[in-house]
Amino acid sequence: MSDTAKSFKVGEDVVYTVVREKNNDVIGRVEIQVRIDHIRRGTPSREEVVDAVSKMFSVDKSLIVVKKIVSVYGRGTSIARVNIYRSEETLRKFEPKYLIERLQKKSDESKE
């Protein structure tokens, strides 16, 4: 990982900053931790996080899995754990079935 953190501004009040980035070559994914500053707004949804990460890393949304979003009470800051896979095959191999189904539901809803 480089010394400068990647940042991405979404709208006026939301900034995504990559806090940690680990390249896991054995599994074929990049594991990142993102700090989300969302002053005057609620915790971003998984779909919003997927959109932002996809733009930050220029990756297809179907290869991104948001594992967890934890908000800091009263601060307007959240930490998200995200996995970015290199192929859909590895995603299906390593992610729990319920997360894959959740991703498919969201993509089906957005197509309608």
TIRO-2110 file (N, C-alpha, C; in Angstrom, 1 decimal):
// TIRO-2110
0.8, -1.2, 0.0, N, 1, A
0.0, 0.0, 0.0, CA, 1, A
0.9, 1.2, 0.0, C, 1, A
0.5, 2.3, -0.7, N, 2, A
1.2, 3.5, -0.8, CA, 2, A
1.1, 4.3, 0.5, C, 2, A
2.0, 5.3, 0.7, N, 3, A
1.9, 6.1, 1.9, CA, 3, A
0.7, 7.1, 1.9, C, 3, A
0.2, 7.4, 0.7, N, 4, A
-0.9, 8.3, 0.7, CA, 4, A
-2.2, 7.5, 0.6, C, 4, A
-3.1, 7.9, 1.5, N, 5, A
-4.4, 7.2, 1.5, CA, 5, A
-5.3, 7.6, 0.4, C, 5, A
-6.1, 6.7, -0.2, N, 6, A
-7.0, 7.0, -1.3, CA, 6, A
-8.2, 7.6, -0.6, C, 6, A
-8.7, 8.7, -1.2, N, 7, A
-9.9, 9.4, -0.7, CA, 7, A
-10.8, 9.6, -1.9, C, 7, A
-12.1, 9.6, -1.6, N, 8, A
-13.1, 9.7, -2.6, CA, 8, A
-14.3, 10.5, -2.0, C, 8, A
-14.6, 11.6, -2.6, N, 9, A
-15.7, 12.4, -2.1, CA, 9, A
-17.0, 12.1, -2.8, C, 9, A
-18.0, 11.8, -2.1, N, 10, A
-19.4, 11.5, -2.6, CA, 10, A
-20.3, 12.6, -2.1, C, 10, A
-20.7, 13.5, -3.0, N, 11, A
-21.6, 14.5, -2.5, CA, 11, A
-20.9, 15.6, -1.7, C, 11, A
-21.6, 16.4, -1.0, N, 12, A
-21.0, 17.4, -0.2, CA, 12, A
-20.6, 17.0, 1.2, C, 12, A
-21.3, 16.0, 1.8, N, 13, A
-21.0, 15.7, 3.1, CA, 13, A
-20.4, 14.3, 3.4, C, 13, A
-20.1, 13.6, 2.3, N, 14, A
-19.6, 12.2, 2.5, CA, 14, A
-18.2, 12.0, 1.8, C, 14, A
-17.2, 11.6, 2.7, N, 15, A
-15.9, 11.3, 2.2, CA, 15, A
-15.5, 9.9, 2.6, C, 15, A
-15.0, 9.1, 1.6, N, 16, A
-14.5, 7.7, 1.8, CA, 16, A
-13.0, 7.8, 1.8, C, 16, A
-12.3, 7.2, 2.8, N, 17, A
-10.9, 7.2, 2.9, CA, 17, A
-10.5, 5.7, 3.2, C, 17, A
-9.6, 5.2, 2.3, N, 18, A
-9.1, 3.8, 2.6, CA, 18, A
-8.0, 3.9, 3.7, C, 18, A
-8.4, 3.2, 4.8, N, 19, A
-7.5, 3.2, 6.0, CA, 19, A
-6.5, 2.1, 5.9, C, 19, A
-6.9, 0.9, 5.4, N, 20, A
-6.0, -0.2, 5.2, CA, 20, A
-6.4, -1.0, 3.9, C, 20, A
-5.3, -1.4, 3.3, N, 21, A
-5.5, -2.2, 2.0, CA, 21, A
-4.5, -3.3, 2.0, C, 21, A
-5.1, -4.5, 1.9, N, 22, A
-4.2, -5.7, 1.9, CA, 22, A
-4.5, -6.6, 0.7, C, 22, A
-3.5, -6.9, 0.0, N, 23, A
-3.7, -7.7, -1.2, CA, 23, A
-3.5, -9.1, -0.8, C, 23, A
-4.5, -9.9, -0.9, N, 24, A
-4.5, -11.3, -0.5, CA, 24, A
-4.4, -12.2, -1.8, C, 24, A
-3.2, -12.5, -2.3, N, 25, A
-3.0, -13.2, -3.5, CA, 25, A
-3.5, -14.7, -3.4, C, 25, A
-3.4, -15.2, -2.2, N, 26, A
-3.8, -16.6, -2.1, CA, 26, A
-5.3, -16.8, -2.4, C, 26, A
-6.1, -16.0, -1.9, N, 27, A
-7.5, -16.1, -2.1, CA, 27, A
-7.9, -15.3, -3.4, C, 27, A
-7.2, -14.4, -3.9, N, 28, A
-7.5, -13.6, -5.1, CA, 28, A
-8.5, -12.5, -4.8, C, 28, A
-8.1, -11.7, -3.8, N, 29, A
-9.0, -10.5, -3.4, CA, 29, A
-8.1, -9.5, -2.8, C, 29, A
-8.7, -8.3, -2.7, N, 30, A
-8.1, -7.2, -2.0, CA, 30, A
-9.0, -6.9, -0.8, C, 30, A
-8.5, -6.9, 0.4, N, 31, A
-9.2, -6.6, 1.6, CA, 31, A
-9.0, -5.2, 2.0, C, 31, A
-10.0, -4.4, 2.1, N, 32, A
-9.8, -3.0, 2.5, CA, 32, A
-10.7, -2.6, 3.6, C, 32, A
-10.2, -1.6, 4.3, N, 33, A
-11.0, -1.0, 5.4, CA, 33, A
-11.1, 0.5, 5.1, C, 33, A
-12.4, 0.9, 5.0, N, 34, A
-12.7, 2.3, 4.6, CA, 34, A
-13.3, 3.1, 5.7, C, 34, A
-12.8, 4.3, 6.0, N, 35, A
-13.4, 5.2, 6.9, CA, 35, A
-14.3, 6.1, 6.1, C, 35, A
-15.6, 6.2, 6.6, N, 36, A
-16.6, 7.0, 5.9, CA, 36, A
-17.0, 8.1, 6.8, C, 36, A
-16.7, 9.4, 6.4, N, 37, A
-17.1, 10.5, 7.1, CA, 37, A
-18.4, 11.0, 6.5, C, 37, A
-19.5, 10.9, 7.3, N, 38, A
-20.8, 11.3, 6.7, CA, 38, A
-21.5, 12.2, 7.7, C, 38, A
-21.0, 13.4, 7.8, N, 39, A
-21.5, 14.4, 8.7, CA, 39, A
-22.9, 14.8, 8.2, C, 39, A
-23.8, 15.0, 9.1, N, 40, A
-25.2, 15.4, 8.9, CA, 40, A
-26.0, 14.4, 8.0, C, 40, A
-25.5, 13.2, 8.0, N, 41, A
-26.2, 12.1, 7.2, CA, 41, A
-26.2, 10.9, 8.0, C, 41, A
-27.1, 9.9, 7.7, N, 42, A
-27.1, 8.7, 8.4, CA, 42, A
-26.0, 7.7, 7.9, C, 42, A
-25.9, 6.6, 8.5, N, 43, A
-24.9, 5.6, 8.0, CA, 43, A
-25.2, 5.2, 6.6, C, 43, A
-24.2, 5.2, 5.7, N, 44, A
-24.4, 4.8, 4.3, CA, 44, A
-24.8, 3.3, 4.2, C, 44, A
-25.7, 3.0, 3.3, N, 45, A
-26.1, 1.6, 3.0, CA, 45, A
-25.0, 0.9, 2.4, C, 45, A
-25.1, -0.5, 2.4, N, 46, A
-24.1, -1.3, 1.7, CA, 46, A
-24.0, -1.0, 0.2, C, 46, A
-25.2, -0.7, -0.4, N, 47, A
-25.2, -0.3, -1.8, CA, 47, A
-24.4, 0.9, -2.1, C, 47, A
-24.6, 1.9, -1.2, N, 48, A
-23.8, 3.2, -1.4, CA, 48, A
-22.3, 2.9, -1.2, C, 48, A
-21.9, 2.1, -0.3, N, 49, A
-20.5, 1.7, -0.1, CA, 49, A
-20.0, 1.0, -1.3, C, 49, A
-20.8, 0.0, -1.9, N, 50, A
-20.3, -0.7, -3.1, CA, 50, A
-20.2, 0.3, -4.2, C, 50, A
-21.1, 1.2, -4.4, N, 51, A
-21.0, 2.2, -5.5, CA, 51, A
-19.7, 3.0, -5.4, C, 51, A
-19.4, 3.5, -4.2, N, 52, A
-18.2, 4.4, -3.9, CA, 52, A
-16.9, 3.6, -4.2, C, 52, A
-16.9, 2.3, -3.6, N, 53, A
-15.7, 1.5, -3.7, CA, 53, A
-15.4, 1.1, -5.2, C, 53, A
-16.5, 0.9, -5.9, N, 54, A
-16.4, 0.5, -7.3, CA, 54, A
-15.8, 1.7, -8.1, C, 54, A
-16.2, 2.9, -7.8, N, 55, A
-15.6, 4.1, -8.5, CA, 55, A
-14.2, 4.3, -8.0, C, 55, A
-13.9, 4.1, -6.8, N, 56, A
-12.5, 4.3, -6.3, CA, 56, A
-11.5, 3.4, -6.9, C, 56, A
-11.9, 2.1, -7.1, N, 57, A
-11.0, 1.1, -7.5, CA, 57, A
-11.2, 0.7, -9.0, C, 57, A
-12.2, 1.3, -9.6, N, 58, A
-12.5, 1.0, -11.0, CA, 58, A
-12.8, -0.5, -11.2, C, 58, A
-13.7, -1.1, -10.4, N, 59, A
-14.0, -2.5, -10.4, CA, 59, A
-15.5, -2.7, -10.6, C, 59, A
-15.9, -3.8, -11.2, N, 60, A
-17.3, -4.1, -11.3, CA, 60, A
-17.9, -4.3, -10.0, C, 60, A
-19.2, -3.8, -9.8, N, 61, A
-19.9, -3.9, -8.5, CA, 61, A
-20.2, -5.3, -8.1, C, 61, A
-20.3, -6.2, -9.1, N, 62, A
-20.6, -7.6, -8.7, CA, 62, A
-19.4, -8.3, -8.0, C, 62, A
-18.2, -7.7, -8.0, N, 63, A
-17.1, -8.3, -7.4, CA, 63, A
-16.8, -7.8, -6.0, C, 63, A
-17.6, -6.9, -5.5, N, 64, A
-17.4, -6.2, -4.3, CA, 64, A
-18.4, -6.8, -3.2, C, 64, A
-17.8, -7.1, -2.0, N, 65, A
-18.7, -7.6, -0.9, CA, 65, A
-18.4, -6.7, 0.3, C, 65, A
-19.4, -6.1, 0.8, N, 66, A
-19.3, -5.3, 2.1, CA, 66, A
-19.5, -6.3, 3.2, C, 66, A
-18.5, -6.6, 4.0, N, 67, A
-18.6, -7.5, 5.1, CA, 67, A
-19.3, -6.9, 6.3, C, 67, A
-18.9, -5.6, 6.6, N, 68, A
-19.4, -5.1, 7.9, CA, 68, A
-19.3, -3.5, 7.8, C, 68, A
-20.3, -2.8, 8.3, N, 69, A
-20.3, -1.4, 8.5, CA, 69, A
-20.6, -1.1, 10.0, C, 69, A
-19.6, -0.4, 10.6, N, 70, A
-19.8, -0.1, 12.0, CA, 70, A
-19.7, 1.4, 12.2, C, 70, A
-20.8, 2.0, 12.8, N, 71, A
-20.8, 3.4, 13.0, CA, 71, A
-20.3, 3.8, 14.4, C, 71, A
-19.6, 4.9, 14.5, N, 72, A
-19.2, 5.5, 15.7, CA, 72, A
-20.3, 6.4, 16.2, C, 72, A
-20.8, 6.1, 17.4, N, 73, A
-22.0, 6.8, 17.9, CA, 73, A
-21.7, 8.3, 18.1, C, 73, A
-22.6, 9.1, 17.5, N, 74, A
-22.5, 10.5, 17.7, CA, 74, A
-21.4, 11.3, 16.9, C, 74, A
-20.7, 10.6, 16.1, N, 75, A
-19.6, 11.1, 15.4, CA, 75, A
-19.8, 11.4, 13.9, C, 75, A
-20.7, 10.7, 13.2, N, 76, A
-20.8, 10.9, 11.8, CA, 76, A
-19.7, 10.2, 11.1, C, 76, A
-19.2, 9.1, 11.6, N, 77, A
-18.1, 8.4, 11.0, CA, 77, A
-18.4, 6.9, 11.1, C, 77, A
-18.1, 6.2, 10.0, N, 78, A
-18.3, 4.7, 10.0, CA, 78, A
-17.1, 4.0, 9.5, C, 78, A
-16.9, 2.8, 9.8, N, 79, A
-15.8, 2.0, 9.3, CA, 79, A
-16.4, 0.8, 8.6, C, 79, A
-16.0, 0.6, 7.3, N, 80, A
-16.5, -0.5, 6.5, CA, 80, A
-15.4, -1.5, 6.2, C, 80, A
-15.7, -2.8, 6.3, N, 81, A
-14.7, -3.8, 5.8, CA, 81, A
-15.3, -4.3, 4.5, C, 81, A
-14.4, -4.3, 3.5, N, 82, A
-14.9, -4.6, 2.1, CA, 82, A
-13.9, -5.5, 1.5, C, 82, A
-14.4, -6.5, 0.8, N, 83, A
-13.5, -7.4, 0.0, CA, 83, A
-13.8, -7.2, -1.5, C, 83, A
-12.7, -7.0, -2.3, N, 84, A
-12.8, -6.9, -3.7, CA, 84, A
-12.2, -8.1, -4.4, C, 84, A
-13.0, -8.9, -5.1, N, 85, A
-12.5, -10.1, -5.7, CA, 85, A
-12.1, -9.9, -7.1, C, 85, A
-11.2, -10.8, -7.6, N, 86, A
-10.7, -10.7, -8.9, CA, 86, A
-11.6, -11.4, -9.9, C, 86, A
-12.3, -12.4, -9.4, N, 87, A
-13.3, -13.1, -10.2, CA, 87, A
-14.5, -13.5, -9.4, C, 87, A
-15.6, -13.7, -10.2, N, 88, A
-16.9, -14.1, -9.5, CA, 88, A
-16.8, -15.5, -8.9, C, 88, A
-16.0, -16.4, -9.6, N, 89, A
-15.8, -17.7, -9.1, CA, 89, A
-15.2, -17.8, -7.7, C, 89, A
-14.1, -16.9, -7.5, N, 90, A
-13.5, -16.9, -6.1, CA, 90, A
-14.5, -16.3, -5.1, C, 90, A
-15.2, -15.3, -5.5, N, 91, A
-16.2, -14.7, -4.6, CA, 91, A
-17.2, -15.8, -4.1, C, 91, A
-17.7, -16.6, -5.1, N, 92, A
-18.7, -17.6, -4.7, CA, 92, A
-18.0, -18.7, -3.8, C, 92, A
-16.8, -18.9, -4.0, N, 93, A
-16.0, -20.0, -3.3, CA, 93, A
-15.8, -19.6, -1.8, C, 93, A
-15.6, -18.3, -1.5, N, 94, A
-15.1, -17.8, -0.2, CA, 94, A
-16.2, -17.1, 0.6, C, 94, A
-17.2, -16.5, 0.0, N, 95, A
-18.1, -15.7, 0.7, CA, 95, A
-19.3, -16.6, 1.1, C, 95, A
-19.9, -16.3, 2.3, N, 96, A
-21.1, -17.1, 2.7, CA, 96, A
-22.3, -16.9, 1.7, C, 96, A
-23.1, -17.9, 1.6, N, 97, A
-24.2, -18.0, 0.7, CA, 97, A
-25.2, -16.8, 0.9, C, 97, A
-25.4, -16.5, 2.2, N, 98, A
-26.4, -15.4, 2.4, CA, 98, A
-25.9, -14.0, 1.9, C, 98, A
-24.6, -13.8, 2.0, N, 99, A
-24.1, -12.5, 1.4, CA, 99, A
-24.2, -12.5, -0.1, C, 99, A
-24.0, -13.6, -0.7, N, 100, A
-24.1, -13.7, -2.2, CA, 100, A
-25.5, -13.5, -2.6, C, 100, A
-26.5, -14.1, -1.9, N, 101, A
-27.9, -13.9, -2.2, CA, 101, A
-28.3, -12.4, -2.0, C, 101, A
-27.8, -11.8, -0.9, N, 102, A
-28.1, -10.4, -0.7, CA, 102, A
-27.6, -9.5, -1.8, C, 102, A
-26.4, -9.8, -2.3, N, 103, A
-25.9, -9.1, -3.4, CA, 103, A
-26.7, -9.2, -4.7, C, 103, A
-27.2, -10.5, -4.9, N, 104, A
-28.0, -10.7, -6.1, CA, 104, A
-29.3, -10.0, -6.0, C, 104, A
-29.9, -10.0, -4.8, N, 105, A
-31.2, -9.3, -4.7, CA, 105, A
-31.0, -7.8, -5.0, C, 105, A
-30.0, -7.2, -4.5, N, 106, A
-29.8, -5.8, -4.7, CA, 106, A
-29.5, -5.5, -6.2, C, 106, A
-28.8, -6.3, -6.9, N, 107, A
-28.5, -6.1, -8.3, CA, 107, A
-29.8, -6.3, -9.1, C, 107, A
-30.6, -7.3, -8.7, N, 108, A
-31.9, -7.5, -9.4, CA, 108, A
-32.8, -6.3, -9.2, C, 108, A
-32.9, -5.8, -8.0, N, 109, A
-33.7, -4.6, -7.8, CA, 109, A
-33.3, -3.4, -8.5, C, 109, A
-32.0, -3.2, -8.7, N, 110, A
-31.5, -2.0, -9.4, CA, 110, A
-31.7, -2.1, -10.9, C, 110, A
-31.9, -3.3, -11.4, N, 111, A
-32.1, -3.5, -12.8, CA, 111, A
-33.6, -3.2, -13.2, C, 111, A
-34.5, -3.4, -12.2, N, 112, A
-35.9, -3.2, -12.5, CA, 112, A
-36.3, -1.7, -12.6, C, 112, A
END
